[in-house]
Amino acid sequence: MSRNYKISDQNQLHFISFATINWIDVFTRPAYKNIVVDSLNYCIKNKGLEVYAWCLMSNHVHLIIGSQTENQSAIIRDLKKHTSKTVLKAIVDNPQESRREWMLWMFERAGKRNSNNQDFQFWQQHNQPIELDSNFLLEQKLNYIHNNPVEAGLVWEPQDYPYSSAIDYAGGKGMIDIILLD
């Protein structure tokens, strides 16, 4: 992984994004989305991940994260590794998946082109971390994350999108145990 894509200051909050290879719209089915949700909750409970905001779109994830105990880069590496294997298995095991052969072919093709992989590549390699070292930047990224589904035309209001922390910031309870920013 390029040095430009590693989290340098582990004590700072970061905005990160990662996408499926070729921006393939994998997360159109709840079963695949829930793998990411479950994995984030696992990392929160067992790996020291702190999630302050999140949004899962059809082909990418946005997060504002931190950790007081563990290396953020290592947590995200493990999260991506686990979700890629689990989602790929779910695609293989889903007889109703009309795009199964095409998606597996795309993931295998990407994997063969990248010497860092054995068989398949699901996620793009980079996370594009941005250190959130000012309130302006923090608020900008928080608004960006929560408005992503609105901009994509999926919902009218950010809090109406279930795969996001916008509901938490609107006073409700979302799918992931986040830490609200003041």
Summary of the structure (lengths in Angstrom):
residues: 182
radius of gyration: 16.1
end to end distance: 33.1
largest distance: 47.7
contacts: 532
relative contact order: 0.21
helix: 46%
strand: 14%
